[in-house]
Amino acid sequence: MPDPVATVVSGARGWPVPRRPWLLRMVWEDLLFAHWPCDPAALEPHLPPGLALDTFDGRAWLGVVPFRISGIRARCLPAIPGLRGFLELNLRTYVVAGGKPGVWFFSLDAASRAAVRCARRFYHLPYRDARITCSATQDGWIDYRCRRCDSRHPAAEFSARYRPLGESEGVAADPLATWLTARYCLYSADRHGRVWRAEIDHAPWPLQTAEAVLETITLAAGLGCDFSGAEPSLH
């Protein structure tokens, strides 16, 4: 679909913010960006026609992002029961179409049946039902555990502990960290293979370096990439 004319360019997004009003807003909390370099040839077959894999120094990146969504609000609507907040885990890579780099999701596991069904219906996103727990310890660790429980899709698990290390000055100047996280649209495809784009706007991420104990990750079965090779980039 063509973009509406707009006059404001926000931060690093690189193109104008759409003039039409926003539809949905939210806050992400307790988030980890964990990224692994991948051979582009492994991920390209899993993209629909119309999307090209976005790479950094010739490498594709596969990201696992656990977090908590809160403060969800649809424009001009009251809070919707079951959609005010929930835990989510996504498996993602980065793509480009029409000169606009964005996010492509291989899967999104969520502990909200209402969110899963709304996102499937209105955004054509591959959401899965999951049981997820997230808790914080007194020494700053986040304990995050996800088990997919969607009968229509293969089982998958993620369990990890992670925490920020407090270092942020060097991260802001790291071009890879910015490239991985400063994404201002997402792409999806419907059952007919048509590609859709949703615009996103956000303030620059206040990134910190992080450490993680990654116990179980079985999200990427069938993608031709695994998590046993290079050390991940953690923020």
GINOR-V265682 format. One record per residue. RES is the residue in one letter. OMEGA is omega as a letter, one per 40 degrees, with the letter a starting at -180 (* if undefined). Layout:
RES	OMEGA
RES	OMEGA
//
This chain:
M	i
P	i
D	i
P	i
V	i
A	a
T	a
V	i
V	a
S	i
G	a
A	a
R	i
G	i
W	a
P	i
V	i
P	a
R	a
R	a
P	i
W	a
L	a
L	i
R	a
M	i
V	i
W	a
E	i
D	a
L	i
L	i
F	i
A	a
H	i
W	i
P	a
C	i
D	a
P	a
A	i
A	a
L	a
E	a
P	a
H	i
L	i
P	i
P	a
G	i
L	i
A	i
L	i
D	a
T	i
F	a
D	i
G	a
R	i
A	a
W	i
L	a
G	i
V	a
V	i
P	a
F	i
R	i
I	i
S	i
G	a
I	i
R	i
A	a
R	i
C	i
L	i
P	i
A	a
I	i
P	a
G	a
L	a
R	i
G	i
F	i
L	a
E	i
L	i
N	i
L	a
R	i
T	a
Y	a
V	i
V	i
A	i
G	a
G	a
K	i
P	a
G	a
V	i
W	a
F	i
F	i
S	i
L	i
D	a
A	i
A	i
S	i
R	a
A	i
A	i
V	a
R	i
C	a
A	i
R	a
R	a
F	a
Y	i
H	a
L	a
P	i
Y	i
R	i
D	a
A	i
R	a
I	i
T	i
C	a
S	i
A	i
T	a
Q	i
D	i
G	i
W	i
I	i
D	a
Y	a
R	a
C	i
R	i
R	a
C	a
D	a
S	a
R	a
H	a
P	i
A	i
A	a
E	i
F	i
S	a
A	i
R	a
Y	i
R	i
P	i
L	i
G	a
E	a
S	a
E	a
G	a
V	a
A	a
A	a
D	a
P	i
L	i
A	i
T	a
W	a
L	a
T	a
A	a
R	a
Y	i
C	i
L	i
Y	i
S	i
A	i
D	a
R	i
H	i
G	i
R	a
V	i
W	i
R	i
A	i
E	i
I	i
D	i
H	i
A	i
P	i
W	i
P	a
L	i
Q	i
T	a
A	i
E	a
A	i
V	a
L	a
E	a
T	i
I	i
T	a
L	a
A	i
A	i
G	a
L	a
G	i
C	i
D	a
F	a
S	a
G	a
A	i
E	a
P	i
S	a
L	i
H	*
//
